[in-house]
Amino acid sequence: MKNSLYILLLFFMFSSCEDVIELEVPNAETRLVIDASLNWFEGTTGTNQFIKLTLSAPFFNNEIPPATGATVLVTDQNNNIFNFVDSNANGIYECFNFNPQINQEYALTITYNNETYIGSETMKSVTPIDFIEQEDNGGFSGDEIEIKAFYTDPADEENFYFFEFKEEFETNPMLDVYDDEFINGNQIFAFYTNEDTETGNELMIRNYGISSQFYEFMNLLLQQTSDGGGGPFEIQPATVRGNCINQTNPENFPFGYFRVSQATEVIYIIE
């Protein structure tokens, strides 16, 4: 009897191992994804810019489909029109005569699949990075490298900052946003740490001048995609809307954001 029971248990164990489990992953309607960040880096003319259009895809898709065949225009306050063209039919629309101006308002117009998407943003100036400071005894264990990028906030005005840190071995940059609510007119720093950082690595540090609207958008987005957030099978608490709307069909809203920024970049070698 004991032998029969043992054989029966083995049968169920091996049978269950061969079962195919199909997971139901939540799917949503395909939407246009707008990656329109026009950055004027210090020391450049800022004439060469690009806007990337893709389509939203299921979580486990290996490829992100490009949105080709769109008409993409950016217009400034003086009604100068800058045409962005997808010459390689890969969803990357390029412009080679863009004219960046601080405090200039720009309007984005995208026509895709007979629907028109619009957005607007004002180019904000950037605060330069004063200096970089490195500490070698940071983190919970006291042996992690910490990098601080110091900058001085202009007094008597509201400012917002978008920092990007990317070490040479990293696929995705570390992003963070800051405001000057409690540090107006003072020197403060943006912070970076990575447990895999090693001496001799090259670290790219970028700072972008941003609007309050983009600060709020990015702050919400970073909160939802932080390490403490839900996994791929969990529904996000809320859809983070950008500043672009579908003028033709408001219900078919896009993802992404249209941003125009003056920017600065520093390359730091980890000591």
Buried (B, 14 or more C-beta within 10 A) or exposed (E): EEEEEEEEEEEEEEEEEEEEEEEEEEEEEEBBBBBBBBBBBEEEEBEEBBBBBBBBBEEEEEEEEBBBEBBBBBBBEEEEEBBBEBEEEEBBBBBEEBBBBEEBEBBBBBBBEEBBBBBBBBBBEBBEBEEBEBEEEBEEEEEBBBBBBEBBBEEEEEBBBBBBBBBEEBEEBBBBBBBBEEBBEEEBBBBBBBEEBEEEBEBBBBBBBBBEBBBBBBBBBBEBEEEEEEEEEEEEEEEBBBBBBBEBEEEBBBBBBBBBBBBBBBEBEBE
